[in-house]
């Protein structure tokens, strides 16, 4: 019988030719995880067996199931989403691997929509080979935003125990960034970040640092006008809404002086401005997608084609992604309970 109170955690397999199965299996070898959630991998028993053999892992196996309802509560489970003829080519980007990534993701998303899963942890995909008529997105974040119809969009937040970094513009070419930086977008992302820090991370009054777009944050307009004309007016409006957003800070000096540790989160203007220092400082971070109705996390690393099948990959980032997904779901439930209308709850308690 299914334990209804146990969190149902889905894992999409990512690219079958990379390190996804290695970090998944290494994480799930710790049986204590099965006490925290019902684990369901969307992938292929055949591919999993291939990776176990390549990595010489003999003390682990999945329980094969067809639906989450059949999940064994004491073991990691796997749902087959692939054709039996699927071919693994370690370290290579192939169309078969891209199709397999998408098949796994689609099945997991469908089960999320149908209420059969509570949270999703996505293993790394290759953003090139997964492209198809059914997937025309820069990455997981944009795909999930479309699938779950996020009302005001989503926000990529890189999370560690030490600090958090969000990005205004995500997976877009650098040449397009300046044109995308608008007052409306800055406000939207600040609202998403502030709300997520409160609801998903339990921070009552978030303190947010905002970086400038240009070198030296524009240097009073000498090196660019976006700070003066766009970002700072947006920050003033955000503060009028009760969002404690401070900036703009020059990115190099901000991270160079370790100022990121003084704030609950940092909003960077573009991908590498935030992720380069984050990944330089943090080795086991997590990518979290704020703004969705569901909880989704992923490890902060890629497919690792260069070390696939060699047993060299660390599961720390994936393990942290799994734990963070569980923590955020619990935090959301606590927040909902604390903010329920007390009169309504009292009436329900009296049977009215």
C-alpha positions in Angstrom: 0.0 0.0 0.0 1.3 3.5 -0.9 2.2 5.7 1.9 0.3 8.9 0.9 2.3 11.1 3.3 5.6 10.2 1.7 7.0 12.6 -0.8 7.1 11.2 -4.4 10.3 12.4 -6.0 10.8 12.0 -9.7 14.2 12.0 -11.4 14.5 12.5 -15.2 17.6 10.6 -16.5 19.2 13.4 -18.5 21.7 12.5 -21.3 22.3 8.7 -21.3 25.9 9.2 -22.7 27.0 11.5 -19.8 27.4 11.2 -16.1 23.7 11.3 -15.2 23.3 7.7 -14.2 26.6 7.7 -12.3 25.6 10.6 -10.1 22.0 9.2 -9.7 23.2 5.7 -8.7 25.9 7.0 -6.4 23.3 9.2 -4.7 20.7 6.5 -4.4 23.2 4.0 -3.0 22.6 5.6 0.4 19.5 3.8 1.5 18.6 6.5 4.0 17.2 8.5 1.1 14.4 6.0 0.7 13.3 7.0 4.2 12.8 10.6 3.1 10.9 10.0 -0.2 9.6 7.5 -2.7 12.2 7.7 -5.5 11.2 7.2 -9.1 13.7 7.5 -12.0 12.3 8.0 -15.5 14.7 6.3 -17.8 15.6 2.8 -18.8 16.5 -0.4 -16.8 18.8 -1.4 -19.8 20.7 1.9 -19.7 21.0 1.8 -16.0 22.4 -1.7 -16.2 24.9 -0.6 -18.8 26.2 2.2 -16.6 26.4 -0.1 -13.5 28.5 -2.5 -15.5 30.7 0.3 -16.9 31.2 1.7 -13.4 31.6 -1.8 -11.8 28.8 -1.1 -9.4 27.4 -4.4 -8.2 25.6 -3.6 -4.9 22.8 -1.6 -6.4 19.7 -2.2 -8.5 16.4 -0.5 -9.4 12.9 -1.8 -8.8 11.2 -1.9 -12.2 7.7 -0.3 -12.2 5.2 1.0 -14.8 3.6 3.9 -12.8 4.4 5.8 -9.6 1.5 4.0 -7.9 3.6 0.8 -8.0 6.6 2.3 -6.4 8.4 0.3 -3.7 8.8 2.6 -0.7 12.1 1.0 0.4 14.0 0.9 -2.9 14.7 3.3 -5.8 12.3 2.6 -8.6 12.6 3.1 -12.4 10.0 3.5 -15.1 11.1 2.5 -18.6 10.6 5.4 -21.0 12.8 4.2 -23.9 12.8 1.7 -26.7 14.8 -1.5 -25.9 17.0 -0.8 -28.9 18.4 2.4 -27.3 22.2 2.6 -27.7 24.6 4.1 -25.2 27.8 5.8 -26.6 29.6 7.1 -23.6 31.0 10.6 -24.0 29.2 11.3 -27.3 26.4 13.7 -28.2 23.9 11.7 -30.3 20.4 12.2 -31.5 19.4 8.9 -29.8 20.6 10.4 -26.5 18.7 13.6 -27.1 15.5 11.8 -27.9 16.0 9.7 -24.8 16.4 12.8 -22.6 13.2 14.3 -23.9 11.2 11.0 -23.5 12.2 10.8 -19.9 11.4 14.5 -19.2 8.1 14.4 -20.9 6.9 11.3 -19.0 8.0 12.8 -15.7 6.3 16.1 -16.5 3.1 14.3 -17.4 3.1 12.5 -14.1 3.7 15.8 -12.3 0.7 17.3 -14.0 -1.4 14.3 -13.1 -0.4 14.6 -9.4 1.5 11.4 -9.3 4.7 13.1 -8.3 5.4 15.9 -5.8 8.8 17.1 -6.9 11.2 16.7 -9.9 15.0 16.6 -10.0 16.4 16.8 -13.5 19.7 15.2 -14.5 21.8 17.2 -17.0 20.7 17.3 -20.7 22.7 18.3 -23.8 21.0 21.5 -25.0 21.8 20.7 -28.6 20.9 17.1 -29.2 17.6 17.4 -27.3 16.3 19.9 -29.8 13.3 18.7 -31.8 9.9 19.7 -33.0 8.7 18.9 -29.5 11.5 20.7 -27.7 12.5 24.1 -29.0 13.9 25.6 -25.8 17.3 26.7 -24.5 17.0 24.3 -21.5 14.9 22.8 -18.8 13.9 26.1 -17.2 12.2 27.5 -20.3 10.5 24.1 -21.1 9.0 23.8 -17.7 7.9 27.5 -17.7 5.9 26.7 -20.8 4.6 23.3 -19.6 3.4 24.6 -16.3 2.3 28.0 -17.7 4.1 30.1 -15.1 2.0 33.3 -14.7 4.8 35.9 -14.5 7.7 33.7 -15.7 10.4 31.8 -13.9 13.8 32.6 -12.4 17.0 30.5 -12.3 18.5 30.6 -8.8 21.8 28.9 -8.1 21.7 27.7 -4.5 24.4 26.8 -2.0 24.6 26.8 1.8 26.8 30.0 1.6 24.9 32.2 -0.9 22.4 32.3 -3.8 22.6 33.9 -7.2 19.7 34.5 -9.6 20.0 35.7 -13.2 17.9 38.4 -14.9 18.5 36.9 -18.4 19.1 33.2 -18.6 20.1 31.1 -21.7 20.4 33.9 -24.2 23.3 35.0 -26.4 25.4 37.8 -24.8 24.7 40.0 -27.8 21.0 40.1 -26.8 21.4 40.8 -23.1 21.4 44.6 -23.2 18.2 44.8 -25.2 16.5 42.5 -22.7 17.3 44.5 -19.7 14.2 46.5 -19.1 12.6 48.1 -16.0 9.7 45.7 -16.3 11.9 42.6 -16.4 14.1 43.8 -13.5 10.9 44.3 -11.4 9.5 41.0 -12.4 12.6 39.0 -11.5 13.0 40.9 -8.2 9.4 40.0 -7.3 10.0 36.4 -8.2 13.2 36.3 -6.2 11.8 38.0 -3.2 8.7 35.7 -3.2 10.8 32.6 -3.6 13.1 33.6 -0.7 10.1 34.0 1.6 8.0 31.0 0.5 10.6 28.5 -0.7 13.5 29.3 1.7 11.7 30.7 4.8 13.4 34.1 4.8 11.0 36.6 6.3 12.6 39.8 5.0 15.0 39.0 2.2 17.9 41.3 1.6 18.8 41.3 -2.2 21.9 42.7 -3.9 21.5 43.7 -7.5 24.5 43.9 -9.9 25.0 46.4 -12.7 25.1 45.4 -16.3 28.2 47.3 -17.3 31.8 47.4 -16.0 31.9 49.4 -12.8 28.1 49.4 -12.9 28.3 52.0 -15.7 30.6 54.4 -13.7 27.9 57.1 -13.4 27.0 56.8 -17.1 30.6 56.9 -18.5 30.5 53.2 -19.3 26.8 52.7 -20.0 23.5 54.2 -19.1 21.4 51.0 -18.2 22.1 51.4 -14.5 20.9 55.0 -14.3 18.0 54.8 -16.8 16.7 51.3 -16.2 18.0 49.2 -13.2 18.1 51.8 -10.5 14.6 53.2 -11.2 13.4 49.6 -11.0 15.1 49.1 -7.7 13.4 52.3 -6.3 10.0 51.0 -7.4 10.8 47.6 -5.9 11.6 49.2 -2.6 8.4 51.1 -2.7 6.7 47.7 -2.9 8.5 46.5 0.2 11.3 44.6 -1.6 14.7 45.3 0.0 16.8 45.5 -3.2 20.1 47.3 -3.0 22.4 48.2 -5.9 23.7 48.6 -8.4 27.0 46.9 -7.5 29.9 46.5 -9.9 30.1 42.7 -10.4 33.9 42.3 -10.1 34.3 44.3 -6.9 31.2 42.8 -5.4 32.4 39.2 -5.7 36.0 40.2 -5.2 35.2 41.6 -1.8 33.0 38.5 -0.9 30.0 40.8 -0.6 27.7 38.0 -1.7 27.8 36.5 1.8 26.2 39.7 3.2 23.0 39.2 1.4 20.2 36.6 1.2 20.6 36.5 -2.6 22.2 38.3 -5.6 20.5 39.2 -8.8 22.9 39.2 -11.7 22.1 40.7 -15.1 23.2 37.7 -17.2 24.1 34.1 -17.1 27.9 34.1 -16.8 28.0 37.3 -14.6 26.3 35.2 -11.9 27.2 31.6 -12.7 30.9 32.1 -13.3 31.7 33.4 -9.7 29.1 31.0 -8.2 30.7 27.9 -9.8 34.2 29.2 -8.9 33.3 29.4 -5.3 30.8 26.5 -4.9 31.6 23.0 -6.0 28.3 21.3 -5.2 25.6 23.9 -5.9 22.1 23.4 -7.1 20.0 25.0 -9.9 16.5 25.8 -8.7 13.7 27.1 -10.9 11.6 29.6 -9.0 8.1 30.7 -10.2 6.7 27.3 -11.0 3.7 25.7 -9.4 5.8 22.6 -8.9 9.3 22.1 -7.3 12.2 21.4 -9.7 15.9 21.3 -9.0 19.0 20.0 -10.8 22.7 19.7 -10.2 24.8 22.7 -11.1 26.9 20.8 -13.6 26.5 19.6 -17.1 26.6 16.2 -18.9 30.3 15.6 -18.2 30.9 13.8 -21.5 34.7 13.9 -20.9 34.5 11.8 -17.8 31.4 9.6 -18.6 31.8 6.0 -17.5 35.1 6.6 -15.7 33.8 6.7 -12.2 35.2 10.1 -11.6 32.1 12.2 -11.1 31.0 13.4 -7.7 27.4 13.0 -6.7 27.5 15.9 -4.2 25.7 18.4 -6.4 23.0 15.9 -7.5 22.5 14.8 -3.9 22.1 18.4 -2.8 19.6 18.9 -5.6 17.6 16.0 -4.3 17.7 17.2 -0.7 16.9 20.8 -1.7 13.8 19.7 -3.6 12.5 17.9 -0.5 13.3 20.9 1.7 11.5 23.4 -0.6 8.4 21.3 -0.8 8.3 21.0 3.0 8.9 24.8 3.3 6.1 25.5 0.8 3.7 23.3 2.8 4.7 25.0 6.0 4.2 28.5 4.5 0.8 27.5 3.2 -0.3 26.2 6.6 1.0 29.3 8.4 -0.8 31.7 5.9 -4.1 29.9 5.8 -7.1 32.0 6.7 -7.5 31.3 10.5 -11.2 31.9 10.4 -11.6 29.5 7.5 -9.5 26.9 9.3 -11.5 27.4 12.5 -14.7 26.9 10.5 -13.4 23.7 9.0 -12.5 22.5 12.4 -16.0 23.0 13.6 -17.4 21.1 10.7 -19.1 24.1 9.1 
